[in-house]
């Protein structure tokens, strides 16, 4: 029955719209970080009983966050269409596509990255407990994800430069974000191919290698631009320094992808997949090259991690920055760095490196818990301010 709203109903609806209107593309980095931690808990060495249960709980929370952010985005986009007759076309575009500044478009791919972690966690945690239908479904999702991520990369790779969108005060590494989702196709292939028959696994591994190579080559070009900017303009503004950790992600996930895919290839490839190389098994060569390439890239990731950490600590020491949503940019790339270390330890059968990876896991979980507590504190603080205004 229609009628006027009473005070409580009005306040509730106003509060709901205030919350949903604050949800934009960077919010997917929270779901991405939770999903990455779930992947890490599944693959970390020196495991203990119950770790998988903890990982599943974190995985479930990542799905809830992903769904809530997605529903909020869709809801606000529909509300923008409803009020489209009252605003100008540029305003409709910004409201419908849920960005407050053009620079936020660089973080649109974080949605795809979060979805990729959901697919990887589904494969890792659910495959041993379900029937053959899940690998088939994951194979379908892999190719859908790969196609969409490549299309988004091409679209944003054209749209952002053509519209003159600059990184403004952001660290220019955000330019790699449109090309980050294809890189996770390689990581996904390494995780998913082990549960696929050779007829599906081999195309998946070839496709993953293609996308991983594309994304990493684009990263090298953006990284060169970042160092030119650092040398000419200095460090980014303190608030944006957590974005520097994004540089750690591409080399780390390339290590994970190459070693993961090469390990799967040992099982799935025929002995002489490259028919002219008859004296050695193709997959054995791939694994050796992947491991030593991974060691090389680990050094690059370590250097970029140290550079980012020192820059952030410098800002914190001077108290020139405070917690914000961009701080989640630290979690997922560093999770990749820890996973890369674990992959190398497993490939080399090194107990010492395995314990280093375990120590890094503990530190990474501590970082994630710190980010979670700071985000919850910020959320409740803003909620109290909103209620006072209402």
HUCOR-V323757 format. One record per residue. N is the residue number from 1. RES is the residue in one letter. SS is DSSP state (2 for helix, 1 for strand, 0 for the rest). D_LAST is the distance of its C-alpha to the last C-alpha in whole Angstrom. Layout:
n=N res=RES ss=SS d_last=D_LAST
n=N res=RES ss=SS d_last=D_LAST
This chain:
n=1 res=X ss=0 d_last=26
n=2 res=X ss=0 d_last=23
n=3 res=X ss=0 d_last=21
n=4 res=X ss=0 d_last=18
n=5 res=X ss=0 d_last=15
n=6 res=X ss=0 d_last=14
n=7 res=X ss=2 d_last=10
n=8 res=X ss=2 d_last=10
n=9 res=X ss=2 d_last=12
n=10 res=X ss=2 d_last=10
n=11 res=X ss=2 d_last=7
n=12 res=X ss=2 d_last=10
n=13 res=X ss=2 d_last=11
n=14 res=X ss=2 d_last=8
n=15 res=X ss=2 d_last=8
n=16 res=X ss=2 d_last=12
n=17 res=X ss=2 d_last=12
n=18 res=X ss=2 d_last=11
n=19 res=X ss=2 d_last=13
n=20 res=X ss=2 d_last=16
n=21 res=X ss=2 d_last=16
n=22 res=X ss=0 d_last=16
n=23 res=X ss=0 d_last=19
n=24 res=X ss=0 d_last=22
n=25 res=X ss=2 d_last=26
n=26 res=X ss=2 d_last=26
n=27 res=X ss=2 d_last=24
n=28 res=X ss=2 d_last=28
n=29 res=X ss=2 d_last=29
n=30 res=X ss=2 d_last=27
n=31 res=X ss=2 d_last=29
n=32 res=X ss=2 d_last=32
n=33 res=X ss=2 d_last=32
n=34 res=X ss=2 d_last=32
n=35 res=X ss=2 d_last=35
n=36 res=X ss=2 d_last=37
n=37 res=X ss=2 d_last=37
n=38 res=X ss=2 d_last=38
n=39 res=X ss=2 d_last=41
n=40 res=X ss=2 d_last=42
n=41 res=X ss=2 d_last=42
n=42 res=X ss=2 d_last=44
n=43 res=X ss=2 d_last=47
n=44 res=X ss=0 d_last=47
n=45 res=X ss=0 d_last=50
n=46 res=X ss=0 d_last=51
n=47 res=X ss=0 d_last=49
n=48 res=X ss=0 d_last=49
n=49 res=X ss=0 d_last=48
n=50 res=X ss=0 d_last=45
n=51 res=X ss=2 d_last=44
n=52 res=X ss=2 d_last=44
n=53 res=X ss=2 d_last=41
n=54 res=X ss=2 d_last=39
n=55 res=X ss=2 d_last=39
n=56 res=X ss=2 d_last=38
n=57 res=X ss=2 d_last=35
n=58 res=X ss=2 d_last=34
n=59 res=X ss=2 d_last=35
n=60 res=X ss=2 d_last=33
n=61 res=X ss=2 d_last=30
n=62 res=X ss=2 d_last=31
n=63 res=X ss=2 d_last=31
n=64 res=X ss=2 d_last=28
n=65 res=X ss=2 d_last=26
n=66 res=X ss=2 d_last=28
n=67 res=X ss=2 d_last=27
n=68 res=X ss=2 d_last=23
n=69 res=X ss=2 d_last=23
n=70 res=X ss=2 d_last=26
n=71 res=X ss=2 d_last=24
n=72 res=X ss=2 d_last=21
n=73 res=X ss=2 d_last=23
n=74 res=X ss=2 d_last=25
n=75 res=X ss=2 d_last=22
n=76 res=X ss=2 d_last=20
n=77 res=X ss=2 d_last=24
n=78 res=X ss=2 d_last=24
n=79 res=X ss=2 d_last=21
n=80 res=X ss=2 d_last=23
n=81 res=X ss=2 d_last=26
n=82 res=X ss=2 d_last=24
n=83 res=X ss=0 d_last=23
n=84 res=X ss=2 d_last=26
n=85 res=X ss=2 d_last=27
n=86 res=X ss=2 d_last=25
n=87 res=X ss=0 d_last=25
n=88 res=X ss=0 d_last=28
n=89 res=X ss=2 d_last=30
n=90 res=X ss=2 d_last=29
n=91 res=X ss=2 d_last=26
n=92 res=X ss=2 d_last=26
n=93 res=X ss=2 d_last=29
n=94 res=X ss=2 d_last=26
n=95 res=X ss=2 d_last=23
n=96 res=X ss=2 d_last=26
n=97 res=X ss=0 d_last=27
n=98 res=X ss=0 d_last=24
n=99 res=X ss=0 d_last=25
n=100 res=X ss=0 d_last=23
n=101 res=X ss=0 d_last=26
n=102 res=X ss=2 d_last=30
n=103 res=X ss=2 d_last=31
n=104 res=X ss=2 d_last=28
n=105 res=X ss=2 d_last=31
n=106 res=X ss=2 d_last=33
n=107 res=X ss=2 d_last=31
n=108 res=X ss=0 d_last=31
n=109 res=X ss=0 d_last=34
n=110 res=X ss=2 d_last=32
n=111 res=X ss=2 d_last=32
n=112 res=X ss=2 d_last=35
n=113 res=X ss=2 d_last=36
n=114 res=X ss=2 d_last=34
n=115 res=X ss=2 d_last=35
n=116 res=X ss=2 d_last=39
n=117 res=X ss=2 d_last=38
n=118 res=X ss=2 d_last=37
n=119 res=X ss=2 d_last=41
n=120 res=X ss=2 d_last=42
n=121 res=X ss=2 d_last=41
n=122 res=X ss=2 d_last=42
n=123 res=X ss=2 d_last=45
n=124 res=X ss=2 d_last=46
n=125 res=X ss=2 d_last=44
n=126 res=X ss=2 d_last=45
n=127 res=X ss=2 d_last=48
n=128 res=X ss=2 d_last=50
n=129 res=X ss=2 d_last=49
n=130 res=X ss=0 d_last=49
n=131 res=X ss=0 d_last=52
n=132 res=X ss=0 d_last=53
n=133 res=X ss=2 d_last=51
n=134 res=X ss=2 d_last=48
n=135 res=X ss=2 d_last=50
n=136 res=X ss=2 d_last=51
n=137 res=X ss=2 d_last=47
n=138 res=X ss=2 d_last=46
n=139 res=X ss=2 d_last=49
n=140 res=X ss=2 d_last=48
n=141 res=X ss=2 d_last=44
n=142 res=X ss=2 d_last=46
n=143 res=X ss=2 d_last=47
n=144 res=X ss=2 d_last=44
n=145 res=X ss=2 d_last=42
n=146 res=X ss=2 d_last=45
n=147 res=X ss=2 d_last=45
n=148 res=X ss=2 d_last=42
n=149 res=X ss=2 d_last=41
n=150 res=X ss=2 d_last=44
n=151 res=X ss=2 d_last=43
n=152 res=X ss=2 d_last=40
n=153 res=X ss=2 d_last=42
n=154 res=X ss=2 d_last=44
n=155 res=X ss=2 d_last=41
n=156 res=X ss=2 d_last=39
n=157 res=X ss=2 d_last=42
n=158 res=X ss=2 d_last=43
n=159 res=X ss=2 d_last=39
n=160 res=X ss=2 d_last=38
n=161 res=X ss=2 d_last=41
n=162 res=X ss=2 d_last=42
n=163 res=X ss=0 d_last=38
n=164 res=X ss=0 d_last=39
n=165 res=X ss=0 d_last=36
n=166 res=X ss=0 d_last=37
n=167 res=X ss=0 d_last=35
n=168 res=X ss=0 d_last=34
n=169 res=X ss=0 d_last=33
n=170 res=X ss=0 d_last=33
n=171 res=X ss=0 d_last=36
n=172 res=X ss=2 d_last=39
n=173 res=X ss=2 d_last=39
n=174 res=X ss=2 d_last=36
n=175 res=X ss=2 d_last=39
n=176 res=X ss=2 d_last=41
n=177 res=X ss=2 d_last=38
n=178 res=X ss=2 d_last=39
n=179 res=X ss=2 d_last=42
n=180 res=X ss=2 d_last=41
n=181 res=X ss=2 d_last=40
n=182 res=X ss=2 d_last=44
n=183 res=X ss=2 d_last=45
n=184 res=X ss=2 d_last=43
n=185 res=X ss=2 d_last=46
n=186 res=X ss=2 d_last=48
n=187 res=X ss=2 d_last=47
n=188 res=X ss=2 d_last=46
n=189 res=X ss=2 d_last=50
n=190 res=X ss=2 d_last=51
n=191 res=X ss=2 d_last=49
n=192 res=X ss=2 d_last=49
n=193 res=X ss=2 d_last=53
n=194 res=X ss=2 d_last=54
n=195 res=X ss=2 d_last=53
n=196 res=X ss=0 d_last=55
n=197 res=X ss=0 d_last=58
n=198 res=X ss=2 d_last=60
n=199 res=X ss=2 d_last=60
n=200 res=X ss=2 d_last=56
n=201 res=X ss=2 d_last=56
n=202 res=X ss=2 d_last=58
n=203 res=X ss=2 d_last=56
n=204 res=X ss=2 d_last=53
n=205 res=X ss=2 d_last=55
n=206 res=X ss=2 d_last=56
n=207 res=X ss=2 d_last=53
n=208 res=X ss=2 d_last=51
n=209 res=X ss=2 d_last=53
n=210 res=X ss=2 d_last=53
n=211 res=X ss=2 d_last=49
n=212 res=X ss=2 d_last=49
n=213 res=X ss=2 d_last=52
n=214 res=X ss=2 d_last=50
n=215 res=X ss=2 d_last=47
n=216 res=X ss=2 d_last=48
n=217 res=X ss=2 d_last=51
n=218 res=X ss=2 d_last=47
n=219 res=X ss=2 d_last=46
n=220 res=X ss=2 d_last=49
n=221 res=X ss=2 d_last=49
n=222 res=X ss=2 d_last=45
n=223 res=X ss=2 d_last=46
n=224 res=X ss=2 d_last=49
n=225 res=X ss=2 d_last=46
n=226 res=X ss=2 d_last=44
n=227 res=X ss=2 d_last=47
n=228 res=X ss=2 d_last=48
n=229 res=X ss=2 d_last=45
n=230 res=X ss=2 d_last=45
n=231 res=X ss=2 d_last=48
n=232 res=X ss=2 d_last=47
n=233 res=X ss=2 d_last=44
n=234 res=X ss=0 d_last=43
n=235 res=X ss=0 d_last=40
n=236 res=X ss=0 d_last=37
n=237 res=X ss=0 d_last=34
n=238 res=X ss=2 d_last=33
n=239 res=X ss=2 d_last=30
n=240 res=X ss=2 d_last=32
n=241 res=X ss=2 d_last=34
n=242 res=X ss=2 d_last=33
n=243 res=X ss=2 d_last=34
n=244 res=X ss=2 d_last=38
n=245 res=X ss=2 d_last=38
n=246 res=X ss=2 d_last=38
n=247 res=X ss=2 d_last=42
n=248 res=X ss=2 d_last=43
n=249 res=X ss=2 d_last=42
n=250 res=X ss=2 d_last=44
n=251 res=X ss=2 d_last=47
n=252 res=X ss=2 d_last=46
n=253 res=X ss=2 d_last=46
n=254 res=X ss=2 d_last=49
n=255 res=X ss=2 d_last=51
n=256 res=X ss=2 d_last=49
n=257 res=X ss=2 d_last=50
n=258 res=X ss=2 d_last=53
n=259 res=X ss=2 d_last=54
n=260 res=X ss=2 d_last=53
n=261 res=X ss=2 d_last=54
n=262 res=X ss=2 d_last=58
n=263 res=X ss=2 d_last=58
n=264 res=X ss=2 d_last=57
n=265 res=X ss=2 d_last=60
n=266 res=X ss=2 d_last=62
n=267 res=X ss=2 d_last=62
n=268 res=X ss=2 d_last=61
n=269 res=X ss=0 d_last=63
n=270 res=X ss=0 d_last=67
n=271 res=X ss=0 d_last=69
n=272 res=X ss=0 d_last=70
n=273 res=X ss=0 d_last=67
n=274 res=X ss=0 d_last=68
n=275 res=X ss=0 d_last=72
n=276 res=X ss=0 d_last=74
n=277 res=X ss=0 d_last=73
n=278 res=X ss=0 d_last=75
n=279 res=X ss=0 d_last=76
n=280 res=X ss=0 d_last=72
n=281 res=X ss=0 d_last=69
n=282 res=X ss=2 d_last=67
n=283 res=X ss=2 d_last=64
n=284 res=X ss=2 d_last=65
n=285 res=X ss=2 d_last=66
n=286 res=X ss=2 d_last=62
n=287 res=X ss=2 d_last=61
n=288 res=X ss=2 d_last=63
n=289 res=X ss=2 d_last=62
n=290 res=X ss=2 d_last=58
n=291 res=X ss=2 d_last=58
n=292 res=X ss=2 d_last=60
n=293 res=X ss=2 d_last=57
n=294 res=X ss=2 d_last=54
n=295 res=X ss=2 d_last=56
n=296 res=X ss=2 d_last=56
n=297 res=X ss=2 d_last=52
n=298 res=X ss=2 d_last=51
n=299 res=X ss=2 d_last=53
n=300 res=X ss=2 d_last=51
n=301 res=X ss=2 d_last=47
n=302 res=X ss=2 d_last=48
n=303 res=X ss=2 d_last=49
n=304 res=X ss=2 d_last=45
n=305 res=X ss=2 d_last=43
n=306 res=X ss=2 d_last=45
n=307 res=X ss=2 d_last=44
n=308 res=X ss=2 d_last=41
n=309 res=X ss=2 d_last=40
n=310 res=X ss=2 d_last=42
n=311 res=X ss=2 d_last=40
n=312 res=X ss=2 d_last=36
n=313 res=X ss=2 d_last=38
n=314 res=X ss=2 d_last=39
n=315 res=X ss=2 d_last=35
n=316 res=X ss=2 d_last=34
n=317 res=X ss=2 d_last=37
n=318 res=X ss=0 d_last=36
n=319 res=X ss=0 d_last=32
n=320 res=X ss=0 d_last=31
n=321 res=X ss=0 d_last=29
n=322 res=X ss=0 d_last=26
n=323 res=X ss=0 d_last=25
n=324 res=X ss=0 d_last=24
n=325 res=X ss=2 d_last=24
n=326 res=X ss=2 d_last=28
n=327 res=X ss=2 d_last=29
n=328 res=X ss=2 d_last=29
n=329 res=X ss=2 d_last=32
n=330 res=X ss=2 d_last=34
n=331 res=X ss=2 d_last=34
n=332 res=X ss=2 d_last=36
n=333 res=X ss=2 d_last=39
n=334 res=X ss=2 d_last=40
n=335 res=X ss=2 d_last=40
n=336 res=X ss=2 d_last=42
n=337 res=X ss=2 d_last=44
n=338 res=X ss=2 d_last=45
n=339 res=X ss=2 d_last=46
n=340 res=X ss=2 d_last=48
n=341 res=X ss=2 d_last=50
n=342 res=X ss=2 d_last=50
n=343 res=X ss=2 d_last=52
n=344 res=X ss=2 d_last=54
n=345 res=X ss=2 d_last=55
n=346 res=X ss=2 d_last=56
n=347 res=X ss=2 d_last=58
n=348 res=X ss=2 d_last=60
n=349 res=X ss=0 d_last=60
n=350 res=X ss=0 d_last=59
n=351 res=X ss=2 d_last=58
n=352 res=X ss=2 d_last=57
n=353 res=X ss=2 d_last=55
n=354 res=X ss=2 d_last=53
n=355 res=X ss=2 d_last=52
n=356 res=X ss=2 d_last=51
n=357 res=X ss=2 d_last=49
n=358 res=X ss=2 d_last=48
n=359 res=X ss=2 d_last=47
n=360 res=X ss=2 d_last=45
n=361 res=X ss=2 d_last=43
n=362 res=X ss=2 d_last=42
n=363 res=X ss=2 d_last=41
n=364 res=X ss=2 d_last=39
n=365 res=X ss=2 d_last=37
n=366 res=X ss=2 d_last=36
n=367 res=X ss=2 d_last=34
n=368 res=X ss=2 d_last=33
n=369 res=X ss=2 d_last=31
n=370 res=X ss=2 d_last=30
n=371 res=X ss=2 d_last=28
n=372 res=X ss=2 d_last=27
n=373 res=X ss=2 d_last=26
n=374 res=X ss=2 d_last=24
n=375 res=X ss=2 d_last=22
n=376 res=X ss=2 d_last=21
n=377 res=X ss=2 d_last=20
n=378 res=X ss=2 d_last=18
n=379 res=X ss=2 d_last=16
n=380 res=X ss=2 d_last=15
n=381 res=X ss=2 d_last=14
n=382 res=X ss=2 d_last=12
n=383 res=X ss=2 d_last=11
n=384 res=X ss=2 d_last=10
n=385 res=X ss=2 d_last=9
n=386 res=X ss=2 d_last=6
n=387 res=X ss=2 d_last=5
n=388 res=X ss=2 d_last=5
n=389 res=X ss=2 d_last=4
n=390 res=X ss=0 d_last=0
